[in-house]
Amino acid sequence: MYVRTSSRRNKSGQVVRYLQLAHNEWDPAAGVSRTKVLHSFGREDEIDRDAIERLVTALTRLLDPARAAALTGPAELAFTEARPLGGTHVLDGLWHRLGLDQVMRRQLTGRRLDPRVERVLFALVANRALDASSKLAATDWISHDVHIEGLPAIDEQSCYRAMDWLLQIEPALAKEAYFQVTDLLNLEVDLLFFDTTSTYFETEDADEPVPRDADGRRLPEDADPELIDKERGFRAFGKSKDSRDDLPQVVVGMAVTRDGIPVRVWSWPGSTADSDLIRQVKRDLREWSLSRVVWVADRGFTSAANRRALMQGGGGYIIGEKLRSGSAEVKAALARPGRYATVRDNMQVKEVNIGSDDRYIICFNPDQATRDAAIRARLVTQLEEAITGTDKLNAAERAHLAGQLSTKPGMKRYLRTTPGGLLRIDKKKIAAEEKLDGKYLLRSSDPELSTEDIALGYKQLLEVERGWRDMKQLLDLRPVYHRREDRIRAHVLLCWLALLLIRVAENATGQTWNRLRAELQRLQAATFTGPAGTYRQTSEPTKPQRDILTALNLPVPKKVIELTATR
């Protein structure tokens, strides 16, 4: 296919050129090639060049961005490569919009550091959000597989030095970032959701115990004995949230707003108790001078010591109670009669008075009750099939089967053994469980919150759980490719910053980060090299890409983003 030119002399004697889009077709009958005109553009001096550009642009959208750039680039330039641009452009725009670059640069003042350290940290954060990998692989990704403004290439040691510096400035960074983010996004911070998780390491050996203060921070060997709380390793054995008690772990805590924005993250040795975590978290956030914060935590923080810690400094809490704990408070709350009031999201609530300083709210979700009943029916059916005919077995065989069933918590709950050693379905247990279908119990110390706010506030704790899920699956918190404590702590901070950026993007666009990332990475930066030098230009953004940028209030990338003249 080619542009065919023909000439014709008009009445005035002027030669006029006409342009046609044509291609040659082989005529097998005549045994010759014949020209077929596909479209006539008209006179060359009257051609609508803007229309031609629109046509070319429309056609190149049907191609891979790199191939389109190669075909439409100037003939004297050689197309050398194309890199994804859209993801880093959006993340960098949010990074600047939230003022994270300014916070870091202020912290750089007076320090003898590579001035690119802020760019290096952004690149590592972008790597976690777009293509999570080890730091060694990240250096290759930054240098060859993506375009990052102001950072054409990097080496591994620069990444580690930047991580070390990040750990040093973390308290100041978290505080300044918090106020900039909440002011800019106008976030409601009367409720802060706090939860912990653990991440394990594929090694059989825990770290050697070293002196630590009450916050789990490592102290020098010659530290004042009064400062030493206990000796313990950072990667240590503890109660695993991933059911991997056989592997050493670290504990990670996160505070999240009701909008799902993570405002701070903490790391502790793997054997740290919840009460120790709460004391530090409360103390750290007290320094931010927050006017009023009600802490929302899951059932793991319901102990009296943890509740006292949450109340210190005038704070309040909303905590889930374990319905199957058998405590006097739970029994009293469930026994109180009363009508449920329907609130949002298909939830019914009622507040019960059991003569306690705390308020108790029973929540009931009809849809969840239906699901709970269906799950229990399936488990009971499986249990019946497993114990059918076991009366004919001898005592040792029945005991062996009972031991096997005890490893399956769902089925074990409904199994009972008679005094004679026979295996039976526990009908009393089933009847007791039916009364709990779709219900959960909350306790709150705040006298001003409505029952609806308490119930919906606790439901928002799912945002923290979603944060942990994204930390582990989307940002690859695990596996951790580090052994040193400081590098592990810095790795967690990078994951937090990445989660902060993607949550802002998700809230503004209403789309998941997986969808945003897939669409944005189709926006490419193509590189051309010629006798005069090298330049890099972006592909034309598609409508979905422009819609994302508009929702985020970010500009479209410049057409030419890099220009280097040959010396």
N, C-alpha and C positions, 0 to 999 in steps of 0.2 A: 504494500500500500504506500502511496506517495502523493505529493502535491504536484499536479500537472499544470504547466504554464502554456498558455496559447496566446498568440498576438493577432491583432486585427487593426487595419487602418481605417479610421472613420472618414467622414466626408471632408473634413478639414485637412486631411492628410496626416493627422496625429496618430501615432502607433499606440494602441491601448492593449494592455496585458490583462488576461483573465486567469483566475486560479480555480482549479477543480481538484477534488479529492478523488483519486482513481486507483485502480489496481488492474493487473493483467491476469486474464483468464486464458487457459489453454483450450483451443477449439480442436478436439480430436478429429472431427470430420475433415476440416481443412488442413490440419497439421500445422497450425500457426498459433501464435499468441495474440489475443485481441485485447484492446484497452476497453475497460468498462468504467464509466464515470459514476461515482457513488453520490457526489454532492458538488454543486457549483457554488462557489463563494462570490462570484461576480467580479467586477473590475478590481484590480489590485489597488488602485488609488482610492477606491471608495469602500474598501472592506471594513467591516465592523470588528476591529481588533479586540475590543473588550469582550465581544461575544465569543471570539476564538479562545480568549483566555479562560472564559467561564466553561467552555466546552472541554478544554484540556484539563482544567481543574476537576471537572466532574468525572472525566474518564480516569484520571490518576487515583481517584478515591476507590476505584475498583481493584487497585493493585496493592501489593505490599508497600508500605511507606518507603522502605529502602529502595525497592525497585523503581517506584515512581520517581524518587529523587534522582536516581541514576539516569532515567530516561529523559527527564526534563531539565537536567543540569546543562550548563553551557558546554558546547562541544569541545572547547579547548581544555576543560577541566576533567580530571579523572575522579570518578566516585571511588572512595576508599573504604568507607564503613558507615554503618548506621547504628545508633544506640537508642534505647528507650529514654524518653525525656519526661513524659507526662507525670509519672508517679513522683519523681524527685522535684519537679516544678511545683506540684501541689503541696508536697510536704515542706519544701523550702519556703513557699509562700506562707503557710500556716506557722512555721517556725519563726519567721520574721514578724508576722502579724501578732503572734502571742508574745513577742518581745524576748524570746529565749536567746536570740543572738545578742541583744543589748545586755541582758543579765550576764551572760558569759564574758562579754567584753569588759564590763565593769569589774568583774572579778579578775580579769587579766591585768588590770592596772597595777603597776609596780612589780609584776612578776616577770622573771626572765624566761619566757616561754616562746615557742614557735608561734608567730602571729596567726598561723593557719589552724590553731588548735580548735577553735570554734567550728571551722569548716570540717575538720576531721571528725569531731563528735557528731555533727549533723549527719555526715556520711554514714557513720556507724549506726545511728538511729534509723536512717533511711534504709539501710541494709536489713535491719530487723523487720521493718514494715513491708519491704518489697521482695526480698529474697534472702531470708535469714540464713546465716552460715557462720562458720568459724571466723575468727578475726583474720587468719591467714587467707582464707578464701575471700573474705570481704575486701582485702586489699586488691586482689585481682579483679573483683567485681567493680570496685570503684575506678580502677585504672583502665579497664578494657570493656566493661559491659554496660555502662550507664553514664549519662551526662550529669555532672554535679557542678553547679555554678561556683567558680573560684577554686576548684580542686580537680585538676586534670589527672593527677596520679598521687599515690601515697604508698608508703612502705609499712611493713608490719610493726616496726619499732615505734613509729610515729603514732600508730593506733594505741599501743600499750601506754605510751607516755601521756596521751590524751585521756585515757581511762584513769590513770593514776591521778591526774589533775582533777577529773570529774569527781572522784571520790573525796578529794580535799574540799571542794567548794559545795558539796551536796547540801549541807544545811542552809547556806545562804541562797543557793540556787533554788531549792524547793520553796523557801519562803517568798522570794521575789517572784518566782514563776507563779505561785499560788495567787498572789494579789493581782498580778497582771492578768492572769487568765480569768479570775472571777470578775474583775472589773470590766474587762473587755467583753466577756460573754454574758455579763449580767446574771451570774449563777446564784441560785438560792443555796445558802450554806448553813441554814438553821439545822438541817439534818446531815450528819456525816455518817456514812456507812463504813463499818470497819470489819474486816475478816482476815483470816490467815490461811495460808496453804503451805505445803512443803514441796520441795523438789529434791529428788534423790540423785545419787551419783553411782555410776556403774563401776564401783570399786568395793572390795570387801573390807578395806581398812579405813577406819575413821582417823581423823587428824589427831595428832598428839595433843594432850591437854596443855593449855597455856594460861597464864593469869589473865583474868578479865574483870571488868568493872560490872556494876549492876545492870548496865545496858547491853552487856555482851560484847563490848569493844575490847580488843586486845590491848594489854598493857605491857610495857617493857619488863624484862626479867627483874630489874632492880627497882620496880615501882614501890611506892609506899604501901606497906601491908594494909593500912587502913582503907586504901582505895580498892583493894582486891576483894571481889565478891566471892568468886570461886574459880577453879581451874577447869577448863573444858576446851575441847577442840571445836572448830567451826563446823566442819563436816562431821556430824556426830549422829549416833543412833537415837531415835525418838519415835513418837507416835506419828506414823506416816499417814498423810491424807490421801496418798496414792496406794495404800495397802502394800507398801514395800518396807515393812519394819526390818527386813533383813539387810537393807542397804543404808549407809550413812546418808544424812540429808541436811539441808538447811531450812529454816523457817522463814517465810516471807509474809509480811503484812501489808495491807493496802487500805487507804482511806479514800472513799469515793463520794462525790456529791450525788444528789437525787437525780441529776441529769446523766449520771454515768461517767463523769469526768474524774479520772484518778488524780488526786491532788498531792499525794505523797506515798512513798513506799519505804519499807524498812526490811532489813535482813538481820537474822539472829542465828546463833548456833542451833543445830538441829535438836538439841535436848531442852530448849528453853520452854518454860511453863507459861501458860496464858497470862497469869497474874503479873509476871515480869514484863510481858509485852505491853500490857495496858498501861502500866506505870510510865514507861518510856514514851509511849504514843501520846498520852495525856500531857506529859511534861513538855514534849517537843511542840505540840500544837498550842499549848498555853502561851508560848512565847509569841505566837502570831496575833495575840490579843483579839481573838474572835469573841464577838459579843455574846452569842448564845449558841451552843451546840448540843444537840441531842444525839447521842451515839446509838446507832442501830447495829446490833451484833447477833450472830446466830447462837444456837443452843449451847455451843461449846464454851460460852462466856457467862453462863448462868450462875456460877458459884457465888457465895456471899462475898468472898474476897474480891472477885472481879467486879461485882456490883459496887462495892465500896470504892474501888479505884475509879470507876466511871463517874461516880458522884463527886469526887474531889474537885474543888475549884468551882463549884456551882454548876457542874454539868448534869445532864440527865441521860436516861437510856431507854431504849426499847429492845427487849431481849426475848427471844423465843424460849419457851419452856419445853422440856421433854415430857410429852404426854404419858409415856410409859415408864417414867422415873419412879412412880409410886409414892412421891412425896406427899406430905399432908396438904400442902398448898394446891397441888394439882388435883388431888381427890376432892378437896373442898370446892374448887372452882368448877369442876365438871358436875358436881352434885347440885349446884345452884340452879333453880328454875329461872325462866325468863324468856322473853321473845327476842328473836333476831331482827335486826334492822338491815335492810338491803342497802348496800352502798355500791360504788362503781365496780366495774370489772367482775360482775356476777358474784360478788362476795357479800356474805351476811355476817354481821358482827353483833355481839352483845357484851356489855360490861357487867361483871359480877363482883359483888362486895363480899370478901371473906374476912374482913376485919384486919387487913394488912395495910401497912403504909404504902405499899405499891398498888397500882391499879392492874387488874387482870381483865383481859379481853379475849373472849373465845371467838375465833373466826371459823366460818364454815363456807366451803365452796362446793355446791351441788355437783358440778362436773367432776371435781376431784374425788368426791365421794363415790361416784359411779366408777371411776377408774380404779380406786382402791378396792372396791368390791369385786371387780372383774379380776384384778391381780390375785386377790386372796382365793377366789374360786379356782383359778388355774393352779395355784400352789397346792391347795387342798386336794384337787384331783390328782396331781402328780404324786402327792404323798400317799393317797389311798392306793394308787397303782403300785407304789414301792413296797407297802406293807401288806398287801393282799396275799394271803396264804402263809404268812410268817408264823402263824400259830403252830404249824406243823414242824417248824425248825426247832433245833435244840437251843438251849439258853445261850451257848457260846455264839452260835450263828446269828441269833437275834441281837445280841450285844454288839457283834461286829457290824451289822447293818445299822443299828442305832448310832454307832460311832461314825459311820459314813454319812448318815443324814445330818449329824450334828455339825458337819462342815458346810452345810447349806443353810444359812441363817433364815431365809424365807420359809423353808419347809420345817426347820427345827422348831420354829415358834408354835406350830400347831400339832406337834408330836408329844404324846405323853406315854410313859411306861407304867403299866399296872404293877401292884405289889408282887404279882406272880411273874413279872418279866415280859408280859405281852405288850405289843406295840399297838397303840390306838390313836385315833384322831381326838384332839382335845377340843370338845365342843364348847366348853366353858370359855376357853381362850378365844374361839371364833366369835362367840356372842359378845365378849368384852371388846374385841377388835372392831366389831360392827358399829359400836357406839362411838368409835373414834374416826370413822370414815370421813374424809374431807375436812377434818378439823385440825386446827393448831391453836396453841395457847400462847398469848403474849403477856409480858409484864412490863410496866412502864413506871418510871419515877416522876414523870412530868405531869403536873396537875392541870396544865392549861391545854394540852393537845386534845383534840376531839378523838373519839373512838375511831372515826373514819381515817383521820390523819395517822393514827398509830397503826392501824391495819394496813393501809396503803403504803405507809413508810416502811414497814417491815417487808412488804412484798417487793419493794424496790431493792431489797438486799440482793435480789437476783442480778442486779447490775454488777455487783462485785463478783458474783459467781461467774457471770459472763466474762468479766475481766480476767479472772483466773483461767477460764477456758481459752480465751484468746491469747493470753500470755503463754500458755503451754502449747497450743496447737497452731496459732497463727503467727506468733512472734518467736516460737521455738525457744522458750525459756529453758527447756530441757531438750536435748542434752547440753550440759554446760561444759565447754571445752577448756576449762581452767581448773587449776589445782590450788593456786594461791588465794588466800582469803580476800585480799584487796581486789583482785581481778574478778572474783565471783560477785562481790558487792557491786562493783562497777558494772558488771554485766546485767545485774538486776535493774540498776538505774537506767541503763540504755533501753531495756524492755519497757520500763515505766514511761520514759519520754516518747517512745514509739506508740505506746497505747494511748497516751495523751493526745497525740496528733491525729490518730485514726478515729478516736472517739469524737473529736471536734468535727472531723470530716463527715462522719456518719450522722451526727446530730443535725448538721447543716443541710445535708443532701437527702436524708431519709433512706439512704442505700447502705448496704453492708460494705465493709472494706473489701471483701473478696470481689464484689462486682465493680466497685470503684477502681481497684487496682487493675483488674483485667482490661477495663476500658481505657484507663489513663496510659497504660504501658504501650498502647497502640500508637500513641503520639511519639514520633521519632525525631531524632536529630541526625541529619545526614552530613557527612564530611566530604568535601571536594578539595582536590589538590591540583594546582597548576603551576605554570612558570612563575607567576607573581606571588604565590604563597598558598595558604590553606584557609578555607572558611567552612563554617558549620552552620547549616540552616535547618529550620524545623519544618516538618510536614504540616499541611493545612489541617487545623483541628476540625473534627467532625462535629455534627450537631450535638450528639450525646456528650462529647468532651467539652464543648462550649457551655452546655447546660450545667455541667458539674462546676466549671470555673465560675459561672455566674452565681450559682448557689453558694459558693464559698467566698464570693466577692474578691476573686483573684483575677489578674489580667491574663490575657492570652499571651503565650510566649512570643518574644520578639522573633521576627522572621530570620534575621541573621544574628546568631548568638555568640559567634566567635570568629575573629578575623586575624590571621597572622601572616604578615608579609615576609617574603623570602629576603634574607639579608645578603 
